[in-house]
Amino acid sequence: MSSALVVETREIDPIEDLLAAASPSRPLAWLRRGDGIVAVGEPLRELRASAGGKGATATGLRSTALATAWRRLASTARIDDPVGLPGTGLVAFGALAFDERSASDSVLVIPSQVIGRHGDRFWRTTIGYQRSEDDTDAAAPGAVTDHPYGPHWAGTVGPGAQTPQGYQESVRQALGRIAAGELSKVVLARDLTGSIPAGSDLRRLVRALSTGYPDTWAFAVDGLIGASPETLVTVHERTVTARVLAGTAGRGADADADTAVSAALASSTKDLDEHQYAVQSVLASLRPHTRALAASEQPFLLKLPNLFHLATDVEGELAEGESALDLVGALHPTAAVAGTPTTIAIGVIRELEPFDRGRYAGPVGWVDAAGNGEWAIALRCAQFAATDDDIAVTAYAGAGIVAGSDPESELLETRVKFRPLVDALA
């Protein structure tokens, strides 16, 4: 069988619920405000990159390997895409490990069929292998059929490897490192673990997150499911955009409390410093891969159902020969999810977090044959893995630790960040 791919995208009639066509047990989805792409049927192929060995560092080595493999695969594909919208043509869904030393694979999943929506336009893409030298058509696809949603289910999670008390102690240790001048910032996470019944329809969780948090990226890739408010990088027709989030406060109980909370966040020296570290990290990483790069002068307040974030938008032009995956490798890990200086922060995270983050805080998104793509940071998420008896769940949330951080306040911030997923699981 030839390794060349044959890809065809055509517009279709409107579809009320994209998720209804996805796999109940292994959904592949990328959704925001009703737009996005969802895989139909079994994946066609997977590209995986494993741990780089004892001497590996968090420098994007796995993303480089995947970017090279993807470029090679896409270069030989025969693509018929008159639609030309973000997410049409040859695409792959991706989820990458946070740390090069993680035991979790970084993966690109190439679907056999995709349905998508962009505004009032809908499409269907089929992806298959070329059968012979003269054959330019993929195998005829089957009909896109809805899979009825399975019964409602509920799951509970509790403290994992890092207890609340242990987390506060890790924060205190990090503050000691910061006071000693070892680093300026480190992002420390904690985990919650639990299970859901075997056979649970995971699309229900994706739908709950997508509906409850429409301004986030709701995603499901290789068992990683979540709703991230933080775009890592987007490339569309060679325009590069990124949104930096750092500095967080929980929403108030009413409008007056909201006003007070948002005003305090906008004037907080600690949070503004944390935010500036993150912005400068992103700009420094993107400059070698872009032209005409610029960032807004002052952060703005991003309001989510349960949180306020300080946010800054960055925009530039993609350099020739680069792709969204190359930018993912250059940007990750950002100061917003690792710390400053990044290399030292990664070492402190390895010492102070008693677990492997896996793909939490790693890049998640999609890439197409032209190098376009949308990538977020995998936050407000959990990894699901089937066992003999049930489906194991591990969720993560973190907070940025800088001089002046308070261990109890940082623990509270993680509780607020866990809420979207915990509520959706329940």
Stockholm file with secondary structure:
# STOCKHOLM 1.0

chainA/1-426         MSSALVVETREIDPIEDLLAAASPSRPLAWLRRGDGIVAVGEPLRELRASAGGKGATATGLRSTALATAWRRLASTARIDDPVGLPGTGLVAFGALAFDERSASDSVLVIPSQVIGRHGDRFWRTTIGYQRSEDDTDAAAPGAVTDHPYGPHWAGTVGPGAQTPQGYQESVRQALGRIAAGELSKVVLARDLTGSIPAGSDLRRLVRALSTGYPDTWAFAVDGLIGASPETLVTVHERTVTARVLAGTAGRGADADADTAVSAALASSTKDLDEHQYAVQSVLASLRPHTRALAASEQPFLLKLPNLFHLATDVEGELAEGESALDLVGALHPTAAVAGTPTTIAIGVIRELEPFDRGRYAGPVGWVDAAGNGEWAIALRCAQFAATDDDIAVTAYAGAGIVAGSDPESELLETRVKFRPLVDALA
#=GR chainA/1-426 SS CCCCEEEEEEEECCCSCGGGGSCSSSCCEEEETTEEEEEEEEEEEEEEECCCCTTCCSSSHHHHHHHHHHHHHHHTCEEECSSCCTTCSSEEEEECCSSTTCSSCEEEEEEEEEEEEETTEEEEEEEEECCSTTCCCCCCCCCCCCCCCCCCCCCEEEECSSCHHHHHHHHHHHHHHHHTTSCSEEEEEEEEEEEEETTCCTHHHHHHHHHHCTTSEEEEETTEEEEECCEEEEEETTEEEEEEEEEEEECCSSHHHHHHHHHHHHTCHHHHHHHHHHHHHHHHHHGGGEEEEEECSSCEEEECSSEEEEEEEEEEEECTTCCHHHHHHHHCSCTTTSEESHHHHHHHHHHHCSSCCTTTTSEEEEEETTSCEEEEECCSEEEEEECSSEEEEEEEEEEEEETTCCHHHHHHHHHHHHHHHHHHHC
#=GC SS_cons         CCCCEEEEEEEECCCSCGGGGSCSSSCCEEEETTEEEEEEEEEEEEEEECCCCTTCCSSSHHHHHHHHHHHHHHHTCEEECSSCCTTCSSEEEEECCSSTTCSSCEEEEEEEEEEEEETTEEEEEEEEECCSTTCCCCCCCCCCCCCCCCCCCCCEEEECSSCHHHHHHHHHHHHHHHHTTSCSEEEEEEEEEEEEETTCCTHHHHHHHHHHCTTSEEEEETTEEEEECCEEEEEETTEEEEEEEEEEEECCSSHHHHHHHHHHHHTCHHHHHHHHHHHHHHHHHHGGGEEEEEECSSCEEEECSSEEEEEEEEEEEECTTCCHHHHHHHHCSCTTTSEESHHHHHHHHHHHCSSCCTTTTSEEEEEETTSCEEEEECCSEEEEEECSSEEEEEEEEEEEEETTCCHHHHHHHHHHHHHHHHHHHC
//
